[in-house]
Amino acid sequence: MNIQQTKQRYGIIGNCREINQAVEIALQVAPTEVTVLIYGENGTGKDVFSRIIHDNSKRKHKKFIAINTGAIPEGTLDSELFGHEKGAFTSAYESRKGYFEEVEGGTIFLDEIGEMPLATQARLLRLLENGEYLRVGSSKVRKADVRVIAATNKNLVEMIRQGKFREDLYFRLNTVSIHVPPLRNRGKDIELLFNYFAWEFAEKYKREPIELHPDAVDLLYKYRWPGNVRELKNLVEKLTVLVREEQVMPNVLEENLLIKDSYLPSIVHVPAPNGDYDNEPQVSRHEFEMQNKLLFDLAKEVAELKKMVYMAIQGGKINVPAFSNPTADYGHYNNEQEISAGIQPQSAKKPLLVEESLSLARKEKEMIEKALRKHHNNRKKAAMDLGISERTLYRKIKNYDIDM
């Protein structure tokens, strides 16, 4: 499969460079046996990339299991992953296989690897290096043939400095890394995703797709999306159910955002007005992360300073003129270039989007018609080319009233 077919199969919506690069790397490493570390904030869809790797690997016919290590209590994590013997602890009434034994020959996805206790990290390191492990309460060495994919939303390098993560395990896991970008850095993908979910929930609830007022679209790009794609999807579903007007107005959108004050200055990856990703300024990942961290630190210091000033005013220690919106002049950074060039920040403007490219239904219909023409109305071959099942293709042909 190529990048486009993969995105269609796994429901990855968007065309920003970072997403395409992440899919490309996943496809490249899939046929190999290297361990992969996926970086990304909560809600960015890190689990999808683990499925892409497994489904395109030599282990695709074996088991795949995803484990959120942060959701398992520390005292039982070793037992869950590596199994235990009868009598190993108070409630161990019988021997039990762990996840590594259950998924033998397949792939295990360890999400939130940064939450793993140091003792469990040592066990995992041994398994990765030698393919060996011990059940809890046993001295018998067991072998495991399992591919490990890990993911984290934490800065593991910083955790190493703090003594919370093993450096040797980090290097063993980080053979190949995939970076899933946060939604706020995906430019026009934000609006594309909004429209996609609007169509999806309109079909689910038998209603017309919701539309955003132009000023409300601006808010999509200014908002930081701490919950990323998951938050956007939930927002669209909520608006689909509640809004009855023809357009979603800015005040309605803002009232339904999860975090009302999440408009801190940020480096937002807004595409060029013509929507061309290839002509955007290139910024190294290290430079980008450093700039982002500096801005976050600056915003935090400003917030602390405002709090100190407010407390001083309340205590009568200083007298200052009244002001209504102390952050009104901070503006909103449009991109990295404005910051590095020292340009006065301006309000982020809505990228110019071609209406045709955002009409997902129309685009999908065109792709289906093109595939059918290419394969002379052979539904089976057209479905394979589109990366969907023949049953799904038949349903879409019927829905779009496509002549054959």
N, C-alpha and C positions, 0 to 999 in steps of 0.2 A: 504493500500500500504506500501511496505517496502522502505528503503532508495533508493535502486537502481531503483526501478520502478518509484519512485517520481522524481528522477533526469532525467530519460528518458522522462517522461511525460512533464516535464517543461523545457527541454532542458538545464539542468545543466551539463556541461562537466567538469570532473575532479574527482580525488579520494583523494585529500589531506584531512588530518584529520579534519581541520577546516571547510571545506565545508560539509563533511559528518555529523559533529557535528551540524552544523547550520540546516541542513535538518532534522536531528533527533529531535532536539528541536522543530522545527516548527510542525512536525507531533505529538509530544507529547502534545503541548499546544492547537492544533487545536480543539479538542473536548470540551475544557473547555471554560470559558467565561472571562478568565483573559486578561488584557491589555498587549500588547507586545511592546517592544521598540527595533527596529532593528538598530544596529550600522554598519556603513560602509561608505567608501569613495564614491564619485561620480563615477558612472560607474561600481560598483561591482555587481549590480543586486538586490538591496534591495527589489524592487517591486515584484520580483518573489516570495520571501518568504512570502509576504503578501497574494499573491494569493494561495500559498500552504495552509496557515492557513485557509483562507476563504473556499476554495474548499473542505477541509476535516473537516469542522465544521458543527454544526447543522444548521447553517444559509446558507449553500451552495446553497439552492434554492431561497434565497432572493438576493436583490441587493448588488453589491459590487462597490464602487466608490473610485478612487484614486485622491487625491487632493495634488498638490504641493503648500504648504502654502507660500513658498518663492516667487512664481510667481504671487501671487495675491496682488495688491496694499494694503498697510496697511489700508487705509481709507475705503475699501470695503470688507475686509476679514470677519468682523463680520456679515455683511449682507449676504455674500456668504455662510457662514457656518450655521448661525442660522436663516436667513430670515429677512424680514423687513415688516413693516406695511406701508400702503399708507400714504404719507406725512411725513415719518420719516426723510427724507432729501430732498434736492432740486429736484433730479431726480426720487424720489420714487413716480411715478404716480399711482402705484397700489401695492397691497400686493403681496409678493413673498415668496415662501417656500425656506428654506435654504437646504444645502446638508444633514444635519442631519435629517430633516423631509422627504426629498426625499428617503433616504436610510433606512427608518424605518424598523426594523426587520433584517437588513442586517449588512454589515461591511463597515466601512470607514477607508481608509488608508491615514494618514496625513504625507506626506513626507516633509522633511526639517522642522521638528517641531521646530528646534532651531531658525528659522527665524520668529516665531510667536511673535507678539507684546505682551507686558505684560498684556494689557487690555483684549485681546482675550484669553490669557492664563487663566485669572481669570474665564471667561465664560466657558472655556473648563473644568476647574477643577470642577466647580459646576455640569456640566453635568456628569462627570465621577463619582463624589461622590454621587449625588442624582438622577441622571437621569432627571434633570430639566434644562430648559434653557428659555431665553426670546428672542423673536424676537426684532430686533432693532426698537425702537419707540413704544414698547408695554410693558404693565405691567402685561400681562396675562402669568402665568407660564404654560409652556407646558412640556409634558413628552416625553422622547425619549428612545427607546429600540434599541440601536446601539452598536455594538462592535467596539472598537477603536484600531487600530494598528498604531503606529507611527514609524518614522524613522528619523535618523539624521546623518550628516557627521561631526558634531561639538562635542567638548568636553563640554557636558552640565554641568558637575561639575565645570569646570572653569567659565562657563557663570553664574552659580549660585553665585560664588565668586564675579563676576563683577556686580552682580545685574541685569543681563539681562535675567535670567530664574528663574522661581519660584521653590523653593526647594520642596514645597508640591506637585506641579504638577509633578516634576521629580520622586518623590517616587511613585506617583499614576500611572504614565505611566510605570515605570520600574519594574512592578511586575515580569515579565520574560523578559530577554534580549537575543537577538540573535546577534552574532558578525559575520559579513560577511567579510572575510579576503581580503585585497588588493591583486591584481594580483601578485605583486612582491614577496609576501610571500607564494605563492602557488606552488613553486618548479616546478616539471615536468609537472604540469597542464598547464603551459605557452605554452610549445611546443605542448602538446596535443590539446589545444584550437586553436593554430595556424593551425595545420593540419586539425582540424575539420572545421574551417572557410575556409581553402583552398579548401576542397572538396565541401563545400556548395556553394562558389562563382564560382567554376569551373563548377558546374552543372547549376548555374544561367546564366553564360555568355558563356556556351558551349565551354569551354576550358579545357586544361589539368591542374590539380592542381599544383600550384606553389610549389617548393621545396627550402629549405634553404641550402646554403653552410655551412659546419660544423662551419666555423668561424663566420658566420652570426647567427648561433644558439647561440653561446656564447653571442652575443649582446642581445638576448632576455632575458637572465638571468641577465645581467649587467644593463640593462635599468630599470628605476624606475617605468615606467607605471603610470604616474600621472592620466591618464584617465581610467586606469584599463581595464576591459574586453571590454568596449565600444570602447576605443582607439585601442586595438588590433584588434577588428573586422573591424573597419574602415581602419586600416592599411592593413590588408590582402585583403580587397576588392580593395583598391587602387593599390596594387602590382599585383593583379590578372588582372586588366585592363591594367596596364602600362608595366609590365615586359614581355619581349619576349624570354629571354634566358632560358636555361634549369634549371638553379639554380639562386636564388637571392643571389648576392654577398654582403659581409659586407658593402661595400661603398654605394651600392644601398639601403640597408636596413636603414643605418644610415641617408642617405639623406632624407628618407621619414618618419623618426620618427618625432613626433609632436614637441618635445622639444629636440633640439640637445645636450644640455648640462646637461640633466637629468641623470647624472651618479654619483651622490653624494654617498659617502660611506653609505651603508645601511645594515641592517640585512636582508639578503635574505634567505627565507626558501627553501634551496636546499635539495632535498632528498638524502638519502644514495645512493652510486653508484649502489647498487642492486635494487634501486627503492622501497625499503621497508619502508613504512611510519611508521610502528609500532615500528621500532627499532631506530627512530630518538630521539635525546635527548629531554627530557621534560623540557619546560620552562614555568613558570607561566605567566599568562597574564599580571599581574602587573609588573613583572620583565622585560618582553618583551617590554612593553610600555615605561618603564623607560629607558631601554637601547636605544630604538629607539629615544626617545626624546633627550637623551644625545648626540647621534650621529648627530642628526639634528642641535642641538645647536652648536656643535663643527664645523660642516661644515659651518654654518652661520658665526661663529667667524673667521674661516680661510678665508672665502670670504671677510669679512670686513677688515681683516689684509692685504690681498693681495691688496685690493683697496687702503688702506692707504700707503702701500709701493710704489705702482705704482705712486700715487700722489706725494709722496716725491721725487721719482726719477725724475718725470717730472719737479718738481720745483727746481731740482738741489741741494736738501738738503743733499742727500746721494748718494754715488756711490757704485754700486753693480755689480758683473759680470752679463753678459747677460745670460738669460736662456730661453729655448724654450717652456717648458711645466712644469709650477710650480706644477702641481698636479700629475705628472707622477708617483711619488713614494708613493702616498697615497694608491694605491692598491684598492682592492675591497673585503669587508668582505664576506666570504662564508656563515657563520652561526654564531649563538649565541655563540657556544662553543669556536670558535677561539677568540672571543673578551674577554670572561670571563677568558680564559686561558692565554691571553696575547701573542698568537701566532702571528708571523709576517704575515700580510695579504698577501694572494696570489690571483692571478686572478681567478675568478670563472670559474670552469671547467664545461663543458657540462655533465649532468648526463648520465649514461649509460642507454639508453632506448632500450628495446626489440622492434625490428622493427615490430613484429607481433602485439604487443599491440597498436602500433600507426596507424596501418592500419585500420581505422575506418570502411571502407566499408567491409573489410574482416571480422572483428569482428561482424558487424551488420548482415552480411549474415549468419555467423555461429550461432548467437543467433536465427535468424529466423528459420533456419533449425532445430535447437534443439527444439524450441517451437513446430514446426509442427510435429516432430517425437513424442514428448511427448503427443500431443493431437491427434495423428493419422490423421494428415492432416486436422483437423477441424480448419478452418481459424478463425472462431468467437472466439473459446476458446484460440487459439494461440495469437490472437490480444489482448485479455483481459490480458493474462499472460505477454505480452510484454509491455502493457500500451499504445497501440496505437489503432487507429480505424481500423476496418476491411478493409475500403477502402484504407487506407495507407499501410496496410499489403499487399493487393492485388497488389498495384502499385510496392512495393519493391520486391515482388516475381517475377513480370514481369521484373523489371529492372535487377535483379540479375540472371535471367534465372534459377530459382530454380525448379527442377523437383518435382512433387507431385504425 
